Amino acid sequence: MDFSQALDDLKDGVLMQRAGWNGKNMHIEIQRPDEHSKMTLPYIYMRTAQNDLIPWIASQSDIMAEDWQAA
């Protein structure tokens, strides 16, 4: 699927990943702040192959890719 559909699914709570990503279990998800969060708006983060959580910003190749899938 393309990034537009992946983003819609992501907003619905689906974990998303690219088939082309090399790391096992890598995916992105949305974090919605709660009353204990210092963040005030939702943001996207990635779970890495090492199980770390990092902020994620789509690259041009991510935006143009058509290999998005549910994780």
PyMOL Python script that loads the backbone (N, CA, C, O; Angstrom):
from pymol import cmd

cmd.read_pdbstr("""\
ATOM      1  N   MET A   1       0.842  -1.173   0.000  1.00  0.00           N
ATOM      2  CA  MET A   1       0.000   0.000   0.000  1.00  0.00           C
ATOM      3  C   MET A   1       0.886   1.234   0.000  1.00  0.00           C
ATOM      4  O   MET A   1       2.067   1.150   0.335  1.00  0.00           O
ATOM      5  N   ASP A   2       0.329   2.374  -0.371  1.00  0.00           N
ATOM      6  CA  ASP A   2       1.109   3.605  -0.393  1.00  0.00           C
ATOM      7  C   ASP A   2       1.078   4.286   0.983  1.00  0.00           C
ATOM      8  O   ASP A   2       0.366   3.858   1.893  1.00  0.00           O
ATOM      9  N   PHE A   3       1.869   5.354   1.105  1.00  0.00           N
ATOM     10  CA  PHE A   3       2.016   6.015   2.399  1.00  0.00           C
ATOM     11  C   PHE A   3       0.717   6.656   2.871  1.00  0.00           C
ATOM     12  O   PHE A   3       0.440   6.696   4.070  1.00  0.00           O
ATOM     13  N   SER A   4      -0.076   7.155   1.937  1.00  0.00           N
ATOM     14  CA  SER A   4      -1.345   7.778   2.308  1.00  0.00           C
ATOM     15  C   SER A   4      -2.250   6.793   3.048  1.00  0.00           C
ATOM     16  O   SER A   4      -2.816   7.124   4.090  1.00  0.00           O
ATOM     17  N   GLN A   5      -2.382   5.591   2.506  1.00  0.00           N
ATOM     18  CA  GLN A   5      -3.197   4.565   3.160  1.00  0.00           C
ATOM     19  C   GLN A   5      -2.546   4.114   4.468  1.00  0.00           C
ATOM     20  O   GLN A   5      -3.229   3.887   5.467  1.00  0.00           O
ATOM     21  N   ALA A   6      -1.221   3.988   4.448  1.00  0.00           N
ATOM     22  CA  ALA A   6      -0.504   3.593   5.665  1.00  0.00           C
ATOM     23  C   ALA A   6      -0.730   4.612   6.779  1.00  0.00           C
ATOM     24  O   ALA A   6      -0.905   4.239   7.939  1.00  0.00           O
ATOM     25  N   LEU A   7      -0.726   5.895   6.426  1.00  0.00           N
ATOM     26  CA  LEU A   7      -0.949   6.938   7.425  1.00  0.00           C
ATOM     27  C   LEU A   7      -2.369   6.877   7.978  1.00  0.00           C
ATOM     28  O   LEU A   7      -2.576   7.053   9.178  1.00  0.00           O
ATOM     29  N   ASP A   8      -3.346   6.630   7.110  1.00  0.00           N
ATOM     30  CA  ASP A   8      -4.728   6.470   7.583  1.00  0.00           C
ATOM     31  C   ASP A   8      -4.830   5.302   8.558  1.00  0.00           C
ATOM     32  O   ASP A   8      -5.460   5.421   9.608  1.00  0.00           O
ATOM     33  N   ASP A   9      -4.209   4.169   8.209  1.00  0.00           N
ATOM     34  CA  ASP A   9      -4.230   3.002   9.094  1.00  0.00           C
ATOM     35  C   ASP A   9      -3.507   3.296  10.404  1.00  0.00           C
ATOM     36  O   ASP A   9      -3.956   2.896  11.478  1.00  0.00           O
ATOM     37  N   LEU A  10      -2.388   3.998  10.302  1.00  0.00           N
ATOM     38  CA  LEU A  10      -1.621   4.369  11.489  1.00  0.00           C
ATOM     39  C   LEU A  10      -2.480   5.202  12.439  1.00  0.00           C
ATOM     40  O   LEU A  10      -2.454   4.990  13.651  1.00  0.00           O
ATOM     41  N   LYS A  11      -3.232   6.137  11.895  1.00  0.00           N
ATOM     42  CA  LYS A  11      -4.123   6.972  12.710  1.00  0.00           C
ATOM     43  C   LYS A  11      -5.218   6.147  13.371  1.00  0.00           C
ATOM     44  O   LYS A  11      -5.743   6.527  14.418  1.00  0.00           O
ATOM     45  N   ASP A  12      -5.563   5.013  12.756  1.00  0.00           N
ATOM     46  CA  ASP A  12      -6.572   4.113  13.327  1.00  0.00           C
ATOM     47  C   ASP A  12      -5.976   3.134  14.334  1.00  0.00           C
ATOM     48  O   ASP A  12      -6.683   2.265  14.845  1.00  0.00           O
ATOM     49  N   GLY A  13      -4.673   3.269  14.624  1.00  0.00           N
ATOM     50  CA  GLY A  13      -4.039   2.428  15.630  1.00  0.00           C
ATOM     51  C   GLY A  13      -3.306   1.208  15.107  1.00  0.00           C
ATOM     52  O   GLY A  13      -2.834   0.387  15.894  1.00  0.00           O
ATOM     53  N   VAL A  14      -3.203   1.074  13.786  1.00  0.00           N
ATOM     54  CA  VAL A  14      -2.501  -0.068  13.196  1.00  0.00           C
ATOM     55  C   VAL A  14      -0.999   0.214  13.195  1.00  0.00           C
ATOM     56  O   VAL A  14      -0.576   1.297  12.791  1.00  0.00           O
ATOM     57  N   LEU A  15      -0.197  -0.741  13.641  1.00  0.00           N
ATOM     58  CA  LEU A  15       1.257  -0.619  13.557  1.00  0.00           C
ATOM     59  C   LEU A  15       1.642  -0.837  12.105  1.00  0.00           C
ATOM     60  O   LEU A  15       1.143  -1.765  11.469  1.00  0.00           O
ATOM     61  N   MET A  16       2.530   0.009  11.563  1.00  0.00           N
ATOM     62  CA  MET A  16       2.877  -0.062  10.150  1.00  0.00           C
ATOM     63  C   MET A  16       4.374  -0.262   9.968  1.00  0.00           C
ATOM     64  O   MET A  16       5.181   0.141  10.806  1.00  0.00           O
ATOM     65  N   GLN A  17       4.726  -0.895   8.853  1.00  0.00           N
ATOM     66  CA  GLN A  17       6.125  -1.103   8.513  1.00  0.00           C
ATOM     67  C   GLN A  17       6.253  -1.158   7.002  1.00  0.00           C
ATOM     68  O   GLN A  17       5.266  -1.314   6.283  1.00  0.00           O
ATOM     69  N   ARG A  18       7.483  -1.028   6.535  1.00  0.00           N
ATOM     70  CA  ARG A  18       7.761  -1.185   5.116  1.00  0.00           C
ATOM     71  C   ARG A  18       8.354  -2.558   4.885  1.00  0.00           C
ATOM     72  O   ARG A  18       9.178  -3.031   5.667  1.00  0.00           O
ATOM     73  N   ALA A  19       7.933  -3.190   3.810  1.00  0.00           N
ATOM     74  CA  ALA A  19       8.486  -4.503   3.462  1.00  0.00           C
ATOM     75  C   ALA A  19       9.985  -4.390   3.203  1.00  0.00           C
ATOM     76  O   ALA A  19      10.723  -5.354   3.409  1.00  0.00           O
ATOM     77  N   GLY A  20      10.440  -3.226   2.755  1.00  0.00           N
ATOM     78  CA  GLY A  20      11.843  -3.022   2.435  1.00  0.00           C
ATOM     79  C   GLY A  20      12.746  -2.753   3.622  1.00  0.00           C
ATOM     80  O   GLY A  20      13.966  -2.708   3.463  1.00  0.00           O
ATOM     81  N   TRP A  21      12.183  -2.573   4.811  1.00  0.00           N
ATOM     82  CA  TRP A  21      13.023  -2.353   5.981  1.00  0.00           C
ATOM     83  C   TRP A  21      13.713  -3.652   6.357  1.00  0.00           C
ATOM     84  O   TRP A  21      13.094  -4.716   6.372  1.00  0.00           O
ATOM     85  N   ASN A  22      15.003  -3.556   6.661  1.00  0.00           N
ATOM     86  CA  ASN A  22      15.807  -4.750   6.925  1.00  0.00           C
ATOM     87  C   ASN A  22      15.663  -5.298   8.337  1.00  0.00           C
ATOM     88  O   ASN A  22      15.819  -6.501   8.547  1.00  0.00           O
ATOM     89  N   GLY A  23      15.374  -4.453   9.293  1.00  0.00           N
ATOM     90  CA  GLY A  23      15.346  -4.897  10.680  1.00  0.00           C
ATOM     91  C   GLY A  23      14.110  -5.697  11.034  1.00  0.00           C
ATOM     92  O   GLY A  23      12.996  -5.349  10.640  1.00  0.00           O
ATOM     93  N   LYS A  24      14.313  -6.764  11.776  1.00  0.00           N
ATOM     94  CA  LYS A  24      13.208  -7.599  12.234  1.00  0.00           C
ATOM     95  C   LYS A  24      12.373  -6.835  13.259  1.00  0.00           C
ATOM     96  O   LYS A  24      12.917  -6.217  14.174  1.00  0.00           O
ATOM     97  N   ASN A  25      11.061  -6.881  13.102  1.00  0.00           N
ATOM     98  CA  ASN A  25      10.101  -6.263  14.025  1.00  0.00           C
ATOM     99  C   ASN A  25      10.136  -4.738  14.055  1.00  0.00           C
ATOM    100  O   ASN A  25       9.583  -4.139  14.978  1.00  0.00           O
ATOM    101  N   MET A  26      10.766  -4.091  13.076  1.00  0.00           N
ATOM    102  CA  MET A  26      10.730  -2.631  13.003  1.00  0.00           C
ATOM    103  C   MET A  26       9.342  -2.192  12.572  1.00  0.00           C
ATOM    104  O   MET A  26       8.759  -2.769  11.654  1.00  0.00           O
ATOM    105  N   HIS A  27       8.818  -1.178  13.231  1.00  0.00           N
ATOM    106  CA  HIS A  27       7.537  -0.620  12.815  1.00  0.00           C
ATOM    107  C   HIS A  27       7.392   0.788  13.369  1.00  0.00           C
ATOM    108  O   HIS A  27       8.157   1.216  14.233  1.00  0.00           O
ATOM    109  N   ILE A  28       6.394   1.499  12.855  1.00  0.00           N
ATOM    110  CA  ILE A  28       6.076   2.819  13.377  1.00  0.00           C
ATOM    111  C   ILE A  28       4.693   2.773  14.006  1.00  0.00           C
ATOM    112  O   ILE A  28       3.854   1.946  13.649  1.00  0.00           O
ATOM    113  N   GLU A  29       4.480   3.665  14.935  1.00  0.00           N
ATOM    114  CA  GLU A  29       3.172   3.791  15.577  1.00  0.00           C
ATOM    115  C   GLU A  29       2.967   5.226  16.026  1.00  0.00           C
ATOM    116  O   GLU A  29       3.910   6.016  16.064  1.00  0.00           O
ATOM    117  N   ILE A  30       1.743   5.554  16.364  1.00  0.00           N
ATOM    118  CA  ILE A  30       1.415   6.899  16.838  1.00  0.00           C
ATOM    119  C   ILE A  30       1.273   6.878  18.352  1.00  0.00           C
ATOM    120  O   ILE A  30       0.645   5.987  18.923  1.00  0.00           O
ATOM    121  N   GLN A  31       1.867   7.874  18.985  1.00  0.00           N
ATOM    122  CA  GLN A  31       1.703   8.081  20.424  1.00  0.00           C
ATOM    123  C   GLN A  31       0.778   9.269  20.617  1.00  0.00           C
ATOM    124  O   GLN A  31       1.035  10.358  20.104  1.00  0.00           O
ATOM    125  N   ARG A  32      -0.275   9.058  21.339  1.00  0.00           N
ATOM    126  CA  ARG A  32      -1.192  10.148  21.666  1.00  0.00           C
ATOM    127  C   ARG A  32      -0.953  10.543  23.123  1.00  0.00           C
ATOM    128  O   ARG A  32      -1.083   9.711  24.021  1.00  0.00           O
ATOM    129  N   PRO A  33      -0.608  11.795  23.355  1.00  0.00           N
ATOM    130  CA  PRO A  33      -0.290  12.233  24.718  1.00  0.00           C
ATOM    131  C   PRO A  33      -1.467  12.059  25.678  1.00  0.00           C
ATOM    132  O   PRO A  33      -2.629  12.174  25.290  1.00  0.00           O
ATOM    133  N   ASP A  34      -1.139  11.781  26.930  1.00  0.00           N
ATOM    134  CA  ASP A  34      -2.153  11.738  27.979  1.00  0.00           C
ATOM    135  C   ASP A  34      -1.817  12.823  29.005  1.00  0.00           C
ATOM    136  O   ASP A  34      -0.939  13.653  28.767  1.00  0.00           O
ATOM    137  N   GLU A  35      -2.498  12.817  30.117  1.00  0.00           N
ATOM    138  CA  GLU A  35      -2.302  13.874  31.106  1.00  0.00           C
ATOM    139  C   GLU A  35      -0.908  13.860  31.744  1.00  0.00           C
ATOM    140  O   GLU A  35      -0.510  14.849  32.359  1.00  0.00           O
ATOM    141  N   HIS A  36      -0.167  12.767  31.608  1.00  0.00           N
ATOM    142  CA  HIS A  36       1.170  12.668  32.196  1.00  0.00           C
ATOM    143  C   HIS A  36       2.273  12.998  31.197  1.00  0.00           C
ATOM    144  O   HIS A  36       3.446  13.042  31.567  1.00  0.00           O
ATOM    145  N   SER A  37       1.921  13.226  29.957  1.00  0.00           N
ATOM    146  CA  SER A  37       2.905  13.445  28.899  1.00  0.00           C
ATOM    147  C   SER A  37       3.320  14.907  28.816  1.00  0.00           C
ATOM    148  O   SER A  37       2.518  15.810  29.053  1.00  0.00           O
ATOM    149  N   LYS A  38       4.577  15.122  28.479  1.00  0.00           N
ATOM    150  CA  LYS A  38       5.046  16.481  28.225  1.00  0.00           C
ATOM    151  C   LYS A  38       4.709  16.914  26.804  1.00  0.00           C
ATOM    152  O   LYS A  38       4.706  18.108  26.502  1.00  0.00           O
ATOM    153  N   MET A  39       4.427  15.960  25.939  1.00  0.00           N
ATOM    154  CA  MET A  39       4.024  16.276  24.568  1.00  0.00           C
ATOM    155  C   MET A  39       2.553  16.671  24.590  1.00  0.00           C
ATOM    156  O   MET A  39       1.783  16.182  25.416  1.00  0.00           O
ATOM    157  N   THR A  40       2.171  17.555  23.681  1.00  0.00           N
ATOM    158  CA  THR A  40       0.783  18.017  23.653  1.00  0.00           C
ATOM    159  C   THR A  40       0.024  17.570  22.408  1.00  0.00           C
ATOM    160  O   THR A  40      -1.200  17.686  22.355  1.00  0.00           O
ATOM    161  N   LEU A  41       0.736  17.063  21.410  1.00  0.00           N
ATOM    162  CA  LEU A  41       0.110  16.593  20.173  1.00  0.00           C
ATOM    163  C   LEU A  41       0.588  15.183  19.856  1.00  0.00           C
ATOM    164  O   LEU A  41       1.668  14.789  20.296  1.00  0.00           O
ATOM    165  N   PRO A  42      -0.191  14.418  19.102  1.00  0.00           N
ATOM    166  CA  PRO A  42       0.254  13.079  18.701  1.00  0.00           C
ATOM    167  C   PRO A  42       1.531  13.163  17.864  1.00  0.00           C
ATOM    168  O   PRO A  42       1.773  14.154  17.176  1.00  0.00           O
ATOM    169  N   TYR A  43       2.342  12.108  17.935  1.00  0.00           N
ATOM    170  CA  TYR A  43       3.566  12.043  17.135  1.00  0.00           C
ATOM    171  C   TYR A  43       3.830  10.592  16.757  1.00  0.00           C
ATOM    172  O   TYR A  43       3.333   9.665  17.396  1.00  0.00           O
ATOM    173  N   ILE A  44       4.621  10.419  15.708  1.00  0.00           N
ATOM    174  CA  ILE A  44       4.966   9.084  15.217  1.00  0.00           C
ATOM    175  C   ILE A  44       6.346   8.714  15.744  1.00  0.00           C
ATOM    176  O   ILE A  44       7.267   9.531  15.735  1.00  0.00           O
ATOM    177  N   TYR A  45       6.474   7.490  16.197  1.00  0.00           N
ATOM    178  CA  TYR A  45       7.785   6.989  16.609  1.00  0.00           C
ATOM    179  C   TYR A  45       8.011   5.607  16.015  1.00  0.00           C
ATOM    180  O   TYR A  45       7.075   4.943  15.571  1.00  0.00           O
ATOM    181  N   MET A  46       9.271   5.187  16.016  1.00  0.00           N
ATOM    182  CA  MET A  46       9.648   3.887  15.465  1.00  0.00           C
ATOM    183  C   MET A  46      10.154   2.979  16.571  1.00  0.00           C
ATOM    184  O   MET A  46      10.878   3.411  17.468  1.00  0.00           O
ATOM    185  N   ARG A  47       9.764   1.727  16.495  1.00  0.00           N
ATOM    186  CA  ARG A  47      10.375   0.688  17.321  1.00  0.00           C
ATOM    187  C   ARG A  47      11.445   0.051  16.443  1.00  0.00           C
ATOM    188  O   ARG A  47      11.138  -0.503  15.387  1.00  0.00           O
ATOM    189  N   THR A  48      12.691   0.127  16.877  1.00  0.00           N
ATOM    190  CA  THR A  48      13.807  -0.361  16.073  1.00  0.00           C
ATOM    191  C   THR A  48      13.976  -1.874  16.215  1.00  0.00           C
ATOM    192  O   THR A  48      13.301  -2.517  17.019  1.00  0.00           O
ATOM    193  N   ALA A  49      14.878  -2.420  15.428  1.00  0.00           N
ATOM    194  CA  ALA A  49      15.178  -3.853  15.498  1.00  0.00           C
ATOM    195  C   ALA A  49      15.749  -4.228  16.862  1.00  0.00           C
ATOM    196  O   ALA A  49      15.655  -5.383  17.279  1.00  0.00           O
ATOM    197  N   GLN A  50      16.346  -3.248  17.565  1.00  0.00           N
ATOM    198  CA  GLN A  50      16.896  -3.490  18.908  1.00  0.00           C
ATOM    199  C   GLN A  50      15.860  -3.217  19.992  1.00  0.00           C
ATOM    200  O   GLN A  50      16.177  -3.238  21.182  1.00  0.00           O
ATOM    201  N   ASN A  51      14.612  -2.958  19.576  1.00  0.00           N
ATOM    202  CA  ASN A  51      13.491  -2.703  20.480  1.00  0.00           C
ATOM    203  C   ASN A  51      13.581  -1.338  21.170  1.00  0.00           C
ATOM    204  O   ASN A  51      12.942  -1.117  22.199  1.00  0.00           O
ATOM    205  N   ASP A  52      14.376  -0.424  20.602  1.00  0.00           N
ATOM    206  CA  ASP A  52      14.428   0.943  21.107  1.00  0.00           C
ATOM    207  C   ASP A  52      13.303   1.746  20.471  1.00  0.00           C
ATOM    208  O   ASP A  52      12.823   1.401  19.391  1.00  0.00           O
ATOM    209  N   LEU A  53      12.885   2.807  21.131  1.00  0.00           N
ATOM    210  CA  LEU A  53      11.868   3.712  20.600  1.00  0.00           C
ATOM    211  C   LEU A  53      12.535   5.037  20.262  1.00  0.00           C
ATOM    212  O   LEU A  53      13.229   5.621  21.094  1.00  0.00           O
ATOM    213  N   ILE A  54      12.320   5.513  19.024  1.00  0.00           N
ATOM    214  CA  ILE A  54      12.922   6.765  18.583  1.00  0.00           C
ATOM    215  C   ILE A  54      11.896   7.581  17.804  1.00  0.00           C
ATOM    216  O   ILE A  54      11.004   7.006  17.180  1.00  0.00           O
ATOM    217  N   PRO A  55      12.003   8.918  17.827  1.00  0.00           N
ATOM    218  CA  PRO A  55      11.125   9.733  16.989  1.00  0.00           C
ATOM    219  C   PRO A  55      11.348   9.362  15.525  1.00  0.00           C
ATOM    220  O   PRO A  55      12.457   8.999  15.134  1.00  0.00           O
ATOM    221  N   TRP A  56      10.305   9.454  14.727  1.00  0.00           N
ATOM    222  CA  TRP A  56      10.407   9.078  13.317  1.00  0.00           C
ATOM    223  C   TRP A  56       9.852  10.170  12.432  1.00  0.00           C
ATOM    224  O   TRP A  56       8.773  10.706  12.686  1.00  0.00           O
ATOM    225  N   ILE A  57      10.603  10.495  11.385  1.00  0.00           N
ATOM    226  CA  ILE A  57      10.159  11.421  10.348  1.00  0.00           C
ATOM    227  C   ILE A  57      10.324  10.705   9.019  1.00  0.00           C
ATOM    228  O   ILE A  57      11.385  10.150   8.732  1.00  0.00           O
ATOM    229  N   ALA A  58       9.278  10.717   8.212  1.00  0.00           N
ATOM    230  CA  ALA A  58       9.303  10.023   6.923  1.00  0.00           C
ATOM    231  C   ALA A  58      10.306  10.673   5.973  1.00  0.00           C
ATOM    232  O   ALA A  58      10.372  11.897   5.861  1.00  0.00           O
ATOM    233  N   SER A  59      11.080   9.835   5.297  1.00  0.00           N
ATOM    234  CA  SER A  59      11.969  10.315   4.240  1.00  0.00           C
ATOM    235  C   SER A  59      11.170  10.414   2.940  1.00  0.00           C
ATOM    236  O   SER A  59      10.035   9.942   2.873  1.00  0.00           O
ATOM    237  N   GLN A  60      11.747  11.016   1.927  1.00  0.00           N
ATOM    238  CA  GLN A  60      11.068  11.076   0.635  1.00  0.00           C
ATOM    239  C   GLN A  60      10.820   9.679   0.092  1.00  0.00           C
ATOM    240  O   GLN A  60       9.772   9.420  -0.500  1.00  0.00           O
ATOM    241  N   SER A  61      11.775   8.777   0.287  1.00  0.00           N
ATOM    242  CA  SER A  61      11.568   7.407  -0.208  1.00  0.00           C
ATOM    243  C   SER A  61      10.456   6.706   0.567  1.00  0.00           C
ATOM    244  O   SER A  61       9.720   5.908  -0.014  1.00  0.00           O
ATOM    245  N   ASP A  62      10.317   6.984   1.867  1.00  0.00           N
ATOM    246  CA  ASP A  62       9.203   6.420   2.642  1.00  0.00           C
ATOM    247  C   ASP A  62       7.865   6.945   2.122  1.00  0.00           C
ATOM    248  O   ASP A  62       6.906   6.185   1.992  1.00  0.00           O
ATOM    249  N   ILE A  63       7.804   8.237   1.826  1.00  0.00           N
ATOM    250  CA  ILE A  63       6.564   8.846   1.351  1.00  0.00           C
ATOM    251  C   ILE A  63       6.162   8.297  -0.015  1.00  0.00           C
ATOM    252  O   ILE A  63       4.976   8.096  -0.275  1.00  0.00           O
ATOM    253  N   MET A  64       7.131   8.054  -0.881  1.00  0.00           N
ATOM    254  CA  MET A  64       6.839   7.594  -2.239  1.00  0.00           C
ATOM    255  C   MET A  64       6.694   6.074  -2.342  1.00  0.00           C
ATOM    256  O   MET A  64       6.226   5.567  -3.362  1.00  0.00           O
ATOM    257  N   ALA A  65       7.086   5.351  -1.309  1.00  0.00           N
ATOM    258  CA  ALA A  65       7.076   3.883  -1.349  1.00  0.00           C
ATOM    259  C   ALA A  65       5.661   3.321  -1.418  1.00  0.00           C
ATOM    260  O   ALA A  65       4.705   3.931  -0.939  1.00  0.00           O
ATOM    261  N   GLU A  66       5.554   2.159  -2.017  1.00  0.00           N
ATOM    262  CA  GLU A  66       4.273   1.450  -2.098  1.00  0.00           C
ATOM    263  C   GLU A  66       4.371   0.063  -1.471  1.00  0.00           C
ATOM    264  O   GLU A  66       3.603  -0.840  -1.804  1.00  0.00           O
ATOM    265  N   ASP A  67       5.333  -0.091  -0.553  1.00  0.00           N
ATOM    266  CA  ASP A  67       5.509  -1.385   0.118  1.00  0.00           C
ATOM    267  C   ASP A  67       5.116  -1.331   1.596  1.00  0.00           C
ATOM    268  O   ASP A  67       5.596  -2.135   2.394  1.00  0.00           O
ATOM    269  N   TRP A  68       4.247  -0.389   1.961  1.00  0.00           N
ATOM    270  CA  TRP A  68       3.773  -0.303   3.342  1.00  0.00           C
ATOM    271  C   TRP A  68       2.823  -1.456   3.643  1.00  0.00           C
ATOM    272  O   TRP A  68       2.051  -1.885   2.786  1.00  0.00           O
ATOM    273  N   GLN A  69       2.895  -1.944   4.871  1.00  0.00           N
ATOM    274  CA  GLN A  69       2.029  -3.051   5.297  1.00  0.00           C
ATOM    275  C   GLN A  69       1.824  -2.976   6.803  1.00  0.00           C
ATOM    276  O   GLN A  69       2.602  -2.345   7.519  1.00  0.00           O
ATOM    277  N   ALA A  70       0.776  -3.621   7.266  1.00  0.00           N
ATOM    278  CA  ALA A  70       0.548  -3.714   8.709  1.00  0.00           C
ATOM    279  C   ALA A  70       1.642  -4.574   9.320  1.00  0.00           C
ATOM    280  O   ALA A  70       2.049  -5.583   8.745  1.00  0.00           O
ATOM    281  N   ALA A  71       2.114  -4.164  10.492  1.00  0.00           N
ATOM    282  CA  ALA A  71       3.189  -4.912  11.167  1.00  0.00           C
ATOM    283  C   ALA A  71       2.619  -6.104  11.905  1.00  0.00           C
ATOM    284  O   ALA A  71       3.364  -6.855  12.534  1.00  0.00           O
TER     285      ALA A  71
END
""", "prot")
cmd.dss("prot")
cmd.show_as("cartoon", "prot")
cmd.util.cbc("prot")
cmd.orient("prot")
